[in-house]
Amino acid sequence: MKINDQIRKNNLKMKGYAEEDYYFDKVGILVLTAKYHEKRGYCCKKLCKHCPWQHKYEVV
């Protein structure tokens, strides 16, 4: 694991994220998991990749 990755993980842990709540994709972008969204308890309507509510709405 690169040092920058460890720093990012430590920052997320300090903000209250569990390791099951996220992962980093191939280019290093933070992706929130369905478990995180379920813990949050509502849909933010931002078209999250792992939204457990699968809301379909028109983006304007």
C-alpha positions as CSV (number, residue, x, y, z in Angstrom):
1,M,0.0,0.0,0.0
2,K,1.3,3.4,-0.9
3,I,1.9,6.0,1.8
4,N,-0.8,8.3,0.3
5,D,-3.3,5.5,0.3
6,Q,-2.7,4.9,4.0
7,I,-3.1,8.6,4.8
8,R,-6.4,8.6,2.9
9,K,-7.6,5.6,4.8
10,N,-6.6,7.1,8.1
11,N,-8.4,10.3,7.3
12,L,-11.6,8.4,6.4
13,K,-11.3,6.4,9.6
14,M,-11.1,9.6,11.6
15,K,-14.2,10.8,9.9
16,G,-16.1,7.7,11.0
17,Y,-16.0,5.6,7.9
18,A,-15.5,1.9,8.3
19,E,-13.5,-0.1,5.8
20,E,-16.7,-1.8,4.5
21,D,-18.1,1.7,3.7
22,Y,-15.9,2.5,0.8
23,Y,-13.2,1.5,-1.7
24,F,-11.0,3.2,-4.2
25,D,-11.5,2.5,-7.9
26,K,-8.7,1.9,-10.4
27,V,-7.9,5.6,-10.7
28,G,-8.1,6.3,-7.0
29,I,-11.6,7.8,-6.7
30,L,-13.4,7.1,-3.5
31,V,-16.6,5.0,-4.0
32,L,-19.1,4.5,-1.2
33,T,-20.6,1.1,-0.9
34,A,-24.2,0.0,-0.5
35,K,-23.5,-0.8,3.2
36,Y,-22.5,2.9,3.7
37,H,-25.7,4.1,2.0
38,E,-27.8,1.7,4.1
39,K,-26.2,3.0,7.3
40,R,-26.9,6.6,6.2
41,G,-30.5,5.6,5.8
42,Y,-31.6,7.7,2.9
43,C,-31.0,8.4,-0.8
44,C,-29.1,11.6,-1.6
45,K,-30.3,11.5,-5.2
46,K,-26.8,12.0,-6.6
47,L,-26.8,8.8,-8.7
48,C,-24.4,6.9,-6.5
49,K,-23.0,3.7,-8.1
50,H,-24.1,1.5,-5.2
51,C,-27.4,3.2,-4.1
52,P,-29.5,0.4,-2.5
53,W,-32.7,2.4,-3.2
54,Q,-32.3,2.3,-7.0
55,H,-34.2,5.6,-7.5
56,K,-34.9,6.5,-11.0
57,Y,-35.4,10.2,-11.7
58,E,-34.8,12.6,-14.4
59,V,-31.5,14.6,-14.2
60,V,-31.9,18.1,-15.3
